[in-house]
Amino acid sequence: MFDYILSLGGTVFVPMVMILIGLIFRIPVLQAVKAGVTVGIGFVGMGLVIVMAIDSLSPPIKIMIERFGLSLHILDVGAGPASGVGYATAIGAIIIPVIFLLNIGMLVTRLTKTMNVDIYNYWHYAITGSVVQLMTGNMIYGVLAAICHAALSLKMADLTAKRVQNIVGLEGISIPQGYGSSSVPLFILLDKLYSYIPFLKGRNIDATEIQKRFGMVGDPVIIGVVLGLIFGLSAGENFKGTMTLMITVAAIMVLFPRMIRLIVEGLMPISDGARKFFQKYLHGREVYIGLDTAVTLGHPTTIAVGLLLIPIMLLIASVLPGNQVLPLADLPVAPFFICMATVIHRGDLIRTLISGVIVMITVLLIATQFAPYFTEMARNGGFSFAADGAQISALSVGNMFGWSIVELMAMGIIGAVIAVGAVCAIVLWLRTKELSA
């Protein structure tokens, strides 16, 4: 049943969930249908832009890899195949009901305000649990690891909800997605550190601010043209190739925010209905709808920094000690890796870029460490891209929550107790802070 649900894809499944939520919140039927379908249209449009980005940027990325002389032996297969690998495991088979029940339990006991409807992205928790199961040979430890990851994600969603709502321009949402939420603690720590650095202290310059100060220089189209030129020169493209990249990247800069506006337009009546429902039946209790990080991609800082990170990432991969992952399939969607940095740093370009470089270093090292386990999961699942004996990984499995939990669980019963205890302590501490705020 869950295989069939997942096979519907986000463009069908997410609108269905949104329509159902709208009806639960007593929105008129036709309005709920329109809202859900509008969200679906936004995701379809965003998917088309992502496909365009992958198709347009993958060839110059391969050329840059050749020009940089990269000979790394672990191939990045991307988030799409990684999700399939996660769900093809024993833990992946039970992850949806387990995490859904955990979410309901935490909502009922008021340990979280987020109802995570982004069910497709439960695969991040399945990867964490499956790595632990392979390392320890114990499925119970694996399930506990997945639960710990999900619980931390829900609390990070609560913690960043207001900032996300300000960035997106929509009340009542949060981001519990398995990778995005795991990057939050690092970005919060870095944001505090930046406040002590003279040239970063007290600054907040995003693309909008640049446009106010310098006119057209900060316009998304101009930013896209410049980034496209950088790609063309880095890949050694001819005039036609460089011009094509300039137009394509400018299109990405413009189209992403417009697709996000469609998603937000669809979510607005659902968000309004949820607020009225909770005010009436739960005495005004605040509950957030947990969504994919995709809804944050409309910010120009996220897109600009994410695209700029592509050539930077290839340079880092070539010189980083301990890295064996060749960035490839996940590179064109680099904005997903730093979207929460934009949220935490309030859109500041320089802070987001520095944080992006730092987080991508951790992504490469964790993806390298997880590669043997990820490859074994893929082979056990019968995936053809793991059949030739080469090791594979994905940048999207380079997850700090996953890595931290795996390191603890690898210690056996003592590590499992420490991991569960630490997660419970963090959840309760953050809940106490919310009550005292």
N, C-alpha and C positions, 0 to 999 in steps of 0.2 A: 504493500500500500504506500509506504513512504518512498519507495523507488518511483512509483507512478507520480506521486506528488512532486518529487524533485525533477522528474522528466518534463513536467509542464514548463519549467524555466521561469526565471524571474518576471518576464514580461506578461506571463499568464497568472502565475501563482500570487505575485504581489498584489495585482488588482483585485483578485478574488478575496484575499485577506482583507484588503482595504474596504471592499464592499461589505464584507461580513462585519467588520468593526464598525462601519458607518451605521449598519442596521442595528447593531447592539446598542449604539449610542443614540438610537431613536431618530436618526436622520431620515427624511422621506426617501422612499425606495428609489425613485428616479434620480434624486440628488446624490444618493449613495452610489448608484451605478455610474453616474457621470463622473463623480469624484474618483472612484476606483479606476475607471477606464482612462481618465486623464492622467493619473499617476502612471498607468501602463504605457500610455503614449509617450510620456516623458522618458520612461526607461527604454522604450524602443528607440527613440531618438538618440538617447545617450549611448545606447549600444551601437548604433550606426556610426556615431562619432568615434567611439572606441575602436571599432573595426577599421574605420578610415585611418585612425592614428596608427594602428598596428600595421596595416597594409603599406602605409606611406613611410613610416619610420623604420620598419624592420630591414629593408634593403640597405639604407645608409648606415644603420647600426652594424650590420654584417661587414660592410666595407670598413667602418671605423675599427672593428675588431681585427680585421686583417692588417690595417695600417698600423695599429698599435702593437701588432705581433703577439696577441694574446693566445696562449696555448694551454689554457686551464682545462682540466679534464672532467669536471662535473658540470653537466649542462642544465641550465635553468629552463624547465619545461613550461612554467607559467602557472597562474592561479587556476585556470580552467581545468587542466589535467590534475592539478593538486587536489581540487575539490573532489574529483572523481576517485582519486586514490584514497582520500580520507573516508568517503562513504562506502568504499569497497572493503573496509576492514571490519572485524568483528565488533569493535566499539562503534564504528560508523553506522552499523546496522541498528543500533539501539540508541544512538545519540539524540535523535529528535525527541522521543518521548521522555527520556531522562532529563534533558536540559529544559524542556518545556515545563515539566512538573517542578523542577527546581525553581524556575522563574515564578510560577504560580505560588509556590510555597513562600518564596521571599517577598512577593507582593502582599500576600495575606498577612504575613508576620511583620510587614512594613520595613523589612530589611532593604528593600529597593523600591524606587518609584518607577522603574522602567519595565514595560512589557515589551520584550524583544520579539517583534514580528518578522525579523529578518532571518527566518528559519533556514534559508539556503546556506547562510554563512556559518551555520553550526559546524561545518566541516573543519574549521580552525580548531575547535575543541576536540574533534575526533582525531586530528593529527597529533595533538599533544598527548591524548590518552593512548593512542596506538604506539607512539614512540616509547612511552613508559612501559607499555605491555611488552614490547619487543626487548627492551633493556632488562626488565625484571622477570619476564616470563609469568607475570601475575596480572590477570585481567581486572581484578578488583582494584589494584593500584592504578591501572589505566583508567578505569571509570572514575575513580576519585580524582585523578589528575584532570580529566575533562571537566568535572564538576567544579574543581578549584578555579580553572581557567574561566569558566562561564561566570562564576560568582564574582570574580575580580572584574570581569568585563562589565557586568551590570553596575557595579559600584563606580567604575570609571565613567560610565554613561551618566549616572546621577551627578557625579562631581562636575562634569563638563557641560551638562545640559543647557544651562543658561548662556554660556559662551557660544555653544553651537546654535542656539536659537537666535542669538544676535547676528552671527555670521550668515545664517541661512535666511533670517527674516521671518521665522515661523515659530509660534509658541507651541509648547506641548510635545516636542520631539527630543530625542537623545540618540547617541551613537554607541551601541554596545558591540559593534562588529569586532570579531576576534582579533584581527591585526590592529586596526586603528586604536582600539581601547588600550591595547598593550603598550603603545608608544606614549601614552599620556604621562605616566610618571617621569619618564626621561625628559620630556618636553617641559614639564612643570619645573623640574630641577634645573634645567638649562635656563629657563626664563628667569628664575631667581638669580642664577649666576650672572646672567647678562646685566642685571641691575647694578652690579658692582664694577662693570667694565666701562670706562669713561665714554668711549665712542658709541656704546650701545645703551647706556643708561638713559632712561627717560624718553627714548625715541620710539616713534611708531609711524613708520612711513610705508604705506601700502601703495598699490598701483594707482588707486584713486587719489591719494595725496600727491603722488608724483605728477599726475595729470593736472591737479589744481595748481601746483607750483611751476611746472614746466610745460604746460599745454599738451600738445599732441604726443610728447615723448612718453607719457604714461598711458596713452590709449592702447587698449588690448590689441587692436589691429597692428599698430606700430611695433608693439612688443613681440607679436607673433612674427612679423616680417624680420625683425632683428634675430630672433631665435632661429628662424628658418635659415637665415644667412649663416649663422654659426654652424648649424647642422651641415649645410651644403659645403662649407669650407672644410669642416672637420672630416667629412667623408670624401673630399676631393671631387665633388660632383662638377659636371660641366654647367654651362649657363642654363640650359633647359632644366636639368635636374635641380639646380639651386633655386631657380625661380619657382619650380613646382613645389619644393619644400617650403619656400617662403609663403606661398599662397595657402598651402595645406595647414601649416602651423598657425597662420593667422586665422584660418577657418576654425581650427580647434579652439583657439582663444575666444572666438565669438560664439560658436555653436554650443559649447559646453554650458556656459551660463544660461543660455536661452532654453536648453533642455531642462536644466534644473528648475527654471522658473515654471515650466509646465508641471513638473512633479510637485512643486510647492503649491501651485494653483489647485491641483487635485487634493492635496493634503489639507488645505485651509478649512473647508467645510467639515472635514473629519476631526481636525484639531478643535474647531469651535464646538462641534457636537460633543466631543469628549469632555471639554471643559464644563459645559452645561450639565452633562450627565453626572460628573463627579461632584459638582456643586450641589446637585439635587439629591443624589442617592448616597454619596459618601462624605457629606458635610464639608464640601469644598476641598477634599483631599487631592493633592497634586499627583497625577500619574502621567508618565511620559510614554509616547509610542517610540520604541526603539527601532531605528532604521539603519540601512547600509550607509557607509561613509560616502557613497556616491552622491548623496544629497548635499554634501559640502563642497563639491568640486566646482561650483559656479564662481568661487572667489578667484579673481585674476591672479592673486599672489600664489595660490595653490597651483594653478595651471602653469604659470610662468616659471616658478621655481622647480616644479616637477619636470618640465621639459628640459630646463637647463641642467638638471641633475643627470640626464642621460649620458652626455659625453663625460661629465665629471665621474659618474659611476664606473665607466669603462676604464678611466685612468686609475681610479682607486683600486679596482679589481686587479689591475696589472701590477700594482706595487704593494698591496696590502699583505703583510706577512701572515701566513696561516690560511689565506683564502685560496680555495680551489674551484670556486663556482664561476662559470662563465655567464655573466648576465646576458639574457637574450629575450625570452618570451615575455617576461614581466617588465622589461625596460620601457616599452612604449606607454605603459600605464603607471609610470613612476609617480604622478600626482597623488595616487591613492596612498602612497607610503608616507606622505608628508602633510596630508590634509588636516590632521589633528595639530600639527605644528602651527599651521595658519590660525587655527582656533585658539590655541594657548597663547600665541604671540600676537594676537589681535591683528593679524594681517600684515605684520611687519616683514618686509622683503628680506632684509639682511639677516635678521634673527632666524627666519624660517629657512633660509638657504644654509646658514651655518648648522642649524639643527638637522637639516636634511642630510648634509654630508656626514654628520656624526651618526645619525640613525642608520644610514645605509651601510656604514662600516659594521655596525652590529648585525644588520641583516645578512651581509655576506658571510660573516664568521659563524653565525648560528646556522645558516643554510648549509654551510660546509660541514659543520658538526653533525647535522641531522641527515646528511646525504645517504650514508649506508642504510639507515633505518627507513628512510623514504623510498629508496630503491628496492629494499626488500618488500615493503608494503605494496609497491607497484607491481613487482613480479608475482607476489602472492595473489594479487587481484587480476592477473592476466593481462596487464596493459602492455601493448606491443612496443611502446617506446622504452620499456625496461628489459626487453628480451635479448638484446645483443651483448649483454655483459658489462656495458658501461654504467657508471654511476650517474644518477640524476638527482636533482633537487629543484626547488623553486624559491625565488626570493620571498614569496608570500608566506613561506613556512619559517622564515627567519624572525620568529616571534619571541619577544623578551619574556612575556608571561609563560609561554610554552617552555622556553629554555630554563627559566628559573625553577619551574615546577618539576621538569625532567631531572635537573641536577639534584634536587632534594629527594625525589622519589627513587633515584638510583641508589640511594643509601639504604634502601630496604625499609623495614618497619619503623626505624627511628626517623628516617627522612619523611616517610608518609605522615607520621604523627606531627612532625614539625611543619610540613607543608599545609596540612589541614588546619592545624592550630594557628599558623600565621595568617591564612586566608580568613578564618573566623575572626581573629583579632582585628584584621584590617577592616572587614565588613562592619563589625560592631563599632570600631573607632570612628569610621566615616559616618555611620548612622548617628552616633553621639554628637559629632560635629554638626550634622544637619539639624538636630533637635535644639542645639544651643545657639544656632545661628539666628 
